[in-house]
Amino acid sequence: MIKPRSDLGTVKKTIKSYYQKQVNVTVNLGRNKKTSFCGELSGVYPALFTVRPNETGYLGKTSYSYAEIMCGTVDVRLLEEENLA
């Protein structure tokens, strides 16, 4: 069983605070494959959130559930935090 990193309320509150800000999204695709992109967190909904990538290679928005963050499949960070780390 995968140990959750934090509770659902904390994850939702954190994502809500990132609304309409530039974020860096890292997605674990499995088998040592990861993809990463920057974009604007454009929507926050009860079951998921959406990110509009800045790069032209992505068509439209991408959506992720809060459970993906809790399991560690998706990592979302503010760009300001990325530059400081």
C-alpha positions in Angstrom: 0.0 0.0 0.0 1.2 3.5 -0.9 1.5 5.8 2.2 -0.2 9.1 1.5 2.0 12.1 1.8 -0.7 14.3 3.3 -4.4 14.4 3.8 -6.9 15.4 1.1 -7.9 18.7 2.7 -4.3 19.9 2.8 -3.7 18.9 -0.9 -6.8 20.7 -2.0 -6.0 23.9 0.0 -2.4 24.0 -1.5 -3.6 23.5 -5.0 -6.3 26.2 -4.5 -3.6 28.6 -3.4 -1.8 28.0 -6.7 -4.8 29.0 -8.8 -3.9 31.2 -11.8 -0.2 31.0 -11.0 2.7 29.6 -12.9 3.5 26.0 -11.7 6.0 23.3 -12.6 4.3 19.9 -13.0 6.3 16.6 -12.9 4.4 13.4 -13.8 5.8 9.9 -13.1 4.9 7.7 -16.0 6.4 4.5 -14.5 9.4 2.5 -15.4 11.8 5.3 -14.6 10.1 7.7 -17.0 9.1 11.2 -16.0 7.8 14.2 -17.9 7.9 17.8 -16.7 6.4 21.0 -18.0 5.5 24.5 -16.9 2.1 26.1 -17.1 -0.7 28.0 -15.5 -3.0 26.3 -13.0 -6.2 27.3 -14.8 -9.0 25.4 -12.9 -9.7 24.1 -9.5 -12.7 21.7 -9.1 -13.9 19.4 -6.3 -12.4 16.2 -7.8 -9.6 17.5 -10.1 -7.6 20.5 -11.2 -6.4 21.6 -14.7 -3.1 23.0 -15.9 -2.7 24.9 -19.2 0.9 24.2 -20.4 3.0 27.1 -21.7 4.7 24.9 -24.4 3.2 24.6 -27.8 3.8 20.8 -27.9 0.8 20.3 -25.6 -2.7 20.7 -27.1 -5.2 22.1 -24.7 -5.3 21.6 -20.9 -4.1 18.6 -18.8 -6.2 17.5 -15.8 -5.1 15.6 -12.7 -6.9 14.4 -9.6 -5.9 15.2 -6.1 -5.3 11.5 -5.4 -2.5 11.5 -8.0 -0.7 14.1 -5.8 -1.3 12.1 -2.6 0.1 8.9 -4.3 3.2 10.7 -5.6 2.4 10.2 -9.3 2.1 14.0 -9.9 4.1 16.8 -8.3 3.0 20.4 -8.6 5.2 23.3 -7.4 5.2 27.0 -7.8 7.9 28.3 -10.2 9.1 30.7 -7.4 9.6 27.6 -5.1 11.5 25.8 -7.9 13.9 28.7 -8.4 14.7 28.9 -4.7 15.3 25.2 -4.3 
